[in-house]
């Protein structure tokens, strides 16, 4: 079920009412409502893969208890490895099997050896990259002694499938989210109000910024042969805001929806395009995934407490894996490698902390946009064609035609509004606030204008969120 669908608009109020009716009775009733709602939410997309979530929940619930119960270090490690094998095995099969078969076939063909791998007709289950990482962190943290295993299967199953963040995060840690399913909840109108505000701004990011931008970006990037370098420069910048609006929008709707039920999810984006270095960018972009790779890949590899050469290798490996996580395509591998290379160069040459100057912000934005070319291009060949056209064939700017004639204008208008809001939040947040103004009239007027903008400029075509494909 998509957040930006009529189905969700009907589903959410029903679950909200049921949840708060049973909340006064028993924790199990409350979590039961959330669990059933989460399974319905997921099954709305494809009920066949619901079994995969339930299987993953059973495996990690059981192994989590076994890791904690055994005193043998060897057995603890074996149970953990089994959890890693089952979770990553499912992820590999559904997401990467065909990618590796095709890659092996290409490599063998390149060296003149015949190798015919059989592709499988596999559908990628929505959200598998997110909930497998979430459950993996649970068993790893028990193994490390950071958390205790839960003995309440209902809480754990609801933690794995909690519908606001099930299919695209934020990737929550058990230490933050799991205890919230055991807390008593009191209906709090201020929290509900805050949740609705998050959701409204999330819908603005998704429907007005991302989906408006998608019209122009798709028209250019899906017709590489017919466009010039100037169009690709503009489309790439517009895409930078499209993917930000899409994913940050989803995260805000998820955080806001969770607040309606009294839950706090972690912040996933903090105005990343104001970063003055690549390192800072990754501390502001998709924070739940960045910190996951930091805690479960980068630090176990040795982090920065090793030789300088090994440190650089650790950084590069972490971002290479992050690229592979994003998708079974060489474009994502290159994108991850490029960001890893940026960070290695930054770590090697930048001795002192960079100042937050406009020049550094623009330089960081420029480098990130180069990497977005590989992220958005349909293939490596397309990405190289686009870069070649940008460098050697600037040509004319594509404005649009037919139904797309206003796409670029509306995109620029939406992005301008977003930049204005973000500048205010980043640099002038203490001066005044419209959404939290002490005068009720100002607050009502602010949200009335926001709703009007969403209804007037929003694209209501049930466009899927980009990160669903990951």
C-alpha positions in Angstrom: 0.0 0.0 0.0 1.4 3.4 -0.9 1.2 6.4 1.4 0.1 8.5 -1.5 -3.0 6.4 -2.4 -6.7 6.5 -1.6 -6.3 3.0 -0.1 -4.0 4.4 2.6 -6.2 7.5 3.2 -9.0 5.0 4.1 -6.7 2.5 5.9 -5.0 4.9 8.3 -8.1 6.4 10.1 -9.6 2.9 10.6 -6.3 1.6 12.2 -5.9 4.8 14.2 -9.4 4.5 15.7 -9.1 0.8 16.4 -5.7 1.2 18.0 -6.7 3.9 20.4 -9.9 2.1 21.4 -8.0 -1.1 22.4 -5.0 0.8 23.8 -6.7 1.3 27.2 -7.3 -2.4 27.6 -4.2 -4.5 27.0 -0.8 -4.2 25.4 -1.4 -7.4 23.5 -4.6 -6.1 22.0 -2.8 -2.9 20.9 0.2 -4.7 19.4 -2.2 -7.2 17.8 -4.0 -4.4 16.0 -0.7 -3.0 14.8 0.6 -6.4 13.7 -2.6 -7.2 11.7 -2.6 -3.7 10.2 1.0 -4.1 9.2 0.4 -7.4 7.5 -2.6 -6.0 5.7 -0.5 -2.9 4.6 2.2 -5.2 3.2 -0.2 -7.8 1.7 -2.0 -5.0 -0.2 1.1 -5.0 -2.5 1.6 -8.8 -2.7 0.4 -11.2 -0.1 2.7 -14.0 -1.3 5.7 -12.3 0.3 4.1 -11.9 3.6 5.4 -15.4 4.4 8.9 -14.1 4.0 8.5 -11.4 6.7 6.9 -13.9 9.0 9.7 -16.5 8.4 12.4 -13.8 9.0 10.6 -12.8 12.2 10.4 -16.4 13.5 14.1 -17.1 12.6 15.5 -14.0 14.4 13.1 -14.2 17.4 14.2 -17.8 17.9 17.9 -17.2 17.3 18.0 -14.0 19.4 16.8 -16.1 22.4 19.3 -18.9 21.7 22.2 -16.4 21.4 21.3 -15.0 24.8 20.5 -18.3 26.5 23.7 -20.2 25.6 26.9 -19.5 27.6 29.2 -21.0 24.9 30.9 -18.3 22.8 31.2 -20.8 20.0 27.4 -21.6 20.0 26.6 -17.8 20.2 28.7 -17.3 17.1 27.1 -20.2 15.3 23.6 -18.9 16.0 24.6 -15.4 14.9 26.1 -16.8 11.6 22.9 -18.7 11.0 20.9 -15.5 11.4 23.2 -13.7 9.0 23.1 -16.5 6.5 19.3 -16.7 6.5 18.7 -13.0 6.2 21.5 -12.2 3.7 20.7 -15.5 1.8 17.1 -14.3 1.2 18.3 -10.9 0.2 20.8 -12.3 -2.2 18.4 -14.7 -3.8 15.6 -12.2 -4.4 17.7 -9.2 -5.2 21.0 -10.2 -6.6 20.7 -13.7 -8.1 20.0 -12.6 -11.6 22.5 -9.7 -11.3 25.4 -12.1 -10.5 24.4 -14.6 -13.1 24.4 -11.9 -15.8 27.7 -10.5 -14.5 29.4 -13.9 -14.5 28.1 -14.6 -18.0 29.5 -11.3 -19.3 32.9 -11.9 -17.6 33.2 -15.4 -19.1 32.1 -14.2 -22.5 34.7 -11.4 -22.3 37.5 -13.9 -21.9 36.2 -16.1 -24.7 34.7 -18.8 -22.5 31.1 -20.0 -22.9 29.1 -19.8 -19.8 25.3 -19.9 -19.8 23.7 -19.1 -16.5 20.0 -19.5 -16.2 18.1 -16.4 -15.1 15.2 -16.9 -12.8 11.9 -15.2 -13.0 12.1 -13.5 -9.5 10.0 -10.7 -8.2 11.8 -8.4 -5.7 9.8 -8.3 -2.5 9.2 -4.6 -1.5 11.2 -3.6 1.6 13.3 -6.7 1.9 16.5 -4.6 2.1 15.1 -2.6 5.0 13.5 -5.3 7.2 16.4 -7.8 6.8 18.9 -5.1 8.0 16.6 -4.2 10.9 16.3 -7.8 12.1 20.0 -8.4 11.5 20.9 -5.6 13.8 18.7 -7.2 16.5 20.6 -10.5 16.6 24.0 -8.8 16.2 23.3 -6.4 19.1 22.2 -9.4 21.3 25.5 -11.2 20.3 27.5 -8.1 21.3 25.6 -7.8 24.6 24.1 -4.4 23.8 20.5 -5.5 24.2 18.5 -8.3 25.7 16.5 -10.7 23.6 12.8 -10.2 23.9 10.5 -13.1 25.0 7.4 -11.4 23.7 6.8 -12.7 20.2 4.0 -10.3 19.5 6.2 -7.2 20.3 9.0 -8.6 18.1 6.8 -9.5 15.1 5.3 -6.0 15.3 8.7 -4.5 15.5 9.8 -6.3 12.3 6.7 -5.4 10.4 5.7 -2.0 11.8 3.9 -0.6 8.8 5.0 3.1 8.9 8.6 2.2 8.3 8.3 -1.4 6.9 9.0 -0.9 3.2 11.5 2.0 3.1 12.7 2.8 6.6 14.0 4.5 8.6 15.9 1.3 9.5 15.3 1.2 13.2 17.5 -0.3 15.9 15.9 -2.7 18.3 17.3 -0.7 21.2 15.2 2.3 20.1 12.0 0.9 18.6 11.4 -2.5 20.3 11.0 -1.2 23.9 8.3 1.1 22.6 6.0 -1.8 21.9 6.1 -2.6 25.7 5.3 0.9 26.8 1.8 2.0 27.7 0.6 4.7 25.4 -1.6 7.7 26.3 -3.5 9.6 23.7 -1.6 12.8 23.3 -3.1 15.5 21.1 0.2 17.4 20.8 2.0 14.3 19.5 -0.9 13.6 17.1 -0.7 17.2 15.9 3.1 16.9 15.4 2.6 13.7 13.5 0.1 15.3 11.1 2.6 18.2 10.5 5.3 15.7 9.6 3.0 13.9 7.3 1.9 17.1 5.6 5.5 18.3 4.9 6.3 14.7 3.8 3.5 14.8 1.2 4.7 18.2 0.0 8.2 16.7 -0.5 6.8 13.7 -2.3 3.9 15.0 -4.4 5.0 18.6 -5.1 8.8 18.3 -5.2 9.6 14.7 -6.2 6.8 13.8 -8.4 6.8 17.1 -10.3 10.6 16.8 -10.8 10.2 13.2 -12.0 8.2 14.3 -15.1 11.2 16.4 -16.4 13.9 14.0 -15.2 12.2 11.0 -16.8 11.7 12.8 -20.1 15.4 13.6 -20.3 17.1 10.6 -18.7 14.9 8.0 -20.5 15.8 9.5 -23.9 19.5 9.9 -23.8 20.0 10.0 -27.5 17.6 12.9 -28.1 18.9 15.3 -25.5 22.0 17.6 -25.2 24.4 18.2 -22.3 22.7 21.3 -21.0 19.4 19.4 -20.6 21.3 16.7 -18.6 22.9 19.3 -16.3 19.5 20.7 -15.5 17.9 17.2 -15.2 20.6 16.0 -12.9 20.2 19.0 -10.6 16.4 18.5 -10.7 17.0 14.8 -9.9 19.0 15.7 -6.9 15.9 17.3 -5.5 13.6 14.6 -6.8 15.3 11.8 -4.9 15.7 14.0 -1.8 12.0 14.9 -1.9 11.0 11.3 -2.6 13.0 9.6 0.2 13.0 12.4 2.8 9.2 12.8 2.0 8.7 9.0 2.7 10.7 9.2 5.9 8.7 12.2 7.2 5.4 10.5 6.4 6.7 7.4 8.2 7.8 9.4 11.2 4.5 11.3 11.3 2.4 8.2 10.9 4.3 6.5 13.8 3.7 9.5 16.0 -0.1 9.1 15.5 0.3 5.8 17.4 2.7 7.2 20.0 5.9 5.9 18.5 9.2 7.8 17.9 11.3 6.9 14.8 14.8 8.2 14.2 15.5 11.3 12.0 16.6 10.1 8.6 17.5 13.4 6.8 18.9 16.7 8.1 19.0 19.1 5.1 21.9 17.2 3.4 22.5 19.7 0.6 23.8 22.3 3.0 26.8 20.0 3.8 30.2 21.4 3.3 31.9 18.1 2.8 31.1 14.6 1.6 31.6 13.3 5.1 29.1 15.7 6.4 26.7 14.9 3.6 26.6 11.2 4.7 26.0 12.3 8.3 22.8 14.1 7.0 21.6 11.8 4.2 19.7 8.5 4.9 21.1 8.6 8.5 19.6 5.2 9.5 21.4 3.4 6.7 24.7 5.4 7.0 24.9 4.6 10.8 23.9 0.9 10.1 26.9 0.5 7.8 29.1 2.4 10.2 28.2 0.2 13.2 27.9 -3.2 11.4 30.5 -2.9 8.6 32.9 0.0 9.0 33.7 -0.4 12.7 34.0 -4.2 12.6 36.5 -3.8 9.7 38.6 -1.7 12.0 37.2 1.8 11.3 39.9 4.4 11.6 41.9 2.6 14.4 44.1 0.9 11.9 46.9 2.0 9.5 46.0 4.8 7.2 46.0 2.6 4.1 43.7 0.1 5.9 41.5 3.0 7.0 41.0 4.1 3.4 40.2 0.6 2.3 37.6 0.3 5.1 35.9 3.5 3.9 35.9 2.3 0.3 34.6 -1.2 1.1 31.8 0.3 3.3 30.6 2.6 0.5 31.0 -0.1 -2.2 28.7 -2.3 -0.1 26.3 0.6 0.4 26.1 1.0 -3.4 25.4 -2.7 -3.9 22.7 -2.5 -1.2 20.9 0.1 -3.2 20.4 -2.1 -6.2 21.4 -5.0 -8.4 22.9 -2.8 -11.1 26.4 -1.7 -11.9 25.3 1.9 -11.9 24.7 1.6 -8.1 28.1 -0.1 -7.6 29.8 2.8 -9.4 27.8 5.3 -7.4 28.9 3.6 -4.2 32.5 3.4 -5.3 32.5 7.1 -6.4 31.3 8.2 -2.9 33.8 5.9 -1.3 36.6 7.5 -3.5 35.3 11.0 -2.5 35.6 10.2 1.2 39.1 8.6 0.8 40.4 11.7 -1.1 38.7 13.9 1.5 40.3 11.9 4.4 43.7 12.0 2.7 43.9 15.7 1.7 41.7 17.5 4.2 43.7 17.8 7.4 41.4 20.2 9.2 37.7 20.4 9.5 36.2 22.2 6.5 34.5 25.6 7.1 30.9 25.8 6.4 31.4 28.2 3.5 29.1 28.7 0.4 32.0 27.6 -1.8 32.4 24.3 0.1 28.6 23.7 0.1 28.5 24.2 -3.7 31.6 22.0 -4.3 30.0 19.2 -2.2 26.7 19.6 -4.1 28.6 19.5 -7.4 30.4 16.2 -6.5 27.2 14.6 -5.2 25.5 15.5 -8.5 28.2 13.7 -10.5 27.4 10.6 -8.5 23.7 11.1 -9.0 24.3 10.7 -12.8 25.3 7.0 -12.2 22.5 6.6 -9.6 19.8 7.7 -12.1 21.1 6.5 -15.4 19.5 3.3 -16.7 22.9 1.8 -17.5 26.6 2.5 -17.3 26.6 3.2 -21.0 23.9 5.8 -20.6 25.8 7.4 -17.7 29.0 7.7 -19.8 27.0 9.1 -22.7 25.5 11.7 -20.5 28.8 12.8 -19.1 30.3 12.9 -22.6 27.4 15.1 -23.7 27.8 17.4 -20.7 31.5 17.9 -21.4 31.5 18.0 -25.2 28.0 18.7 -26.5 26.1 21.2 -24.4 23.6 22.0 -27.1 20.1 23.3 -26.2 18.0 23.1 -23.1 15.0 20.9 -23.4 12.0 22.8 -22.1 9.3 20.2 -22.7 6.6 19.4 -25.1 3.0 18.2 -25.0 1.8 17.5 -21.5 5.4 18.0 -20.2 5.6 21.7 -21.4 5.1 23.0 -17.8 7.1 20.3 -16.1 10.4 22.2 -15.8 8.7 25.4 -14.7 6.6 23.7 -12.0 9.7 21.7 -10.9 11.8 24.9 -10.5 8.9 26.5 -8.6 8.6 23.5 -6.2 12.4 23.3 -5.7 12.5 27.0 -5.0 9.9 26.7 -2.3 11.8 23.8 -0.8 15.1 25.6 -0.8 13.5 28.7 0.8 12.1 26.5 3.6 15.4 24.7 4.1 17.4 27.9 4.2 15.1 29.2 6.9 15.4 26.0 8.9 19.2 25.8 8.5 20.2 29.4 9.1 17.2 31.3 10.7 15.3 28.7 12.6 15.6 30.6 15.9 14.3 33.9 14.5 10.7 32.8 13.9 8.5 29.8 13.2 5.4 29.7 11.1 4.4 26.0 11.8 5.0 26.4 15.6 4.0 30.0 15.9 2.4 31.0 19.2 -0.5 32.5 17.3 -3.0 29.9 16.3 -4.1 32.0 13.3 -0.6 32.0 11.9 -0.3 28.2 12.3 -3.7 27.6 10.7 -2.8 29.9 7.8 0.6 28.2 7.3 -0.9 24.8 7.1 -3.8 26.0 4.9 -1.3 27.4 2.4 0.7 24.1 2.5 -2.4 22.0 1.9 -3.4 24.4 -1.0 0.1 24.0 -2.5 -0.1 20.2 -2.2 -3.5 20.1 -3.9 -2.7 22.6 -6.6 0.9 21.6 -7.5 0.9 18.0 -6.3 1.0 15.0 -8.8 -1.7 12.5 -7.8 -0.9 9.5 -10.0 0.1 7.0 -7.3 3.8 7.3 -8.3 5.8 4.7 -6.4 8.5 5.9 -4.0 12.0 5.4 -5.6 13.4 3.6 -2.6 10.7 0.8 -2.9 12.9 -0.8 -5.6 15.7 -1.2 -3.0 
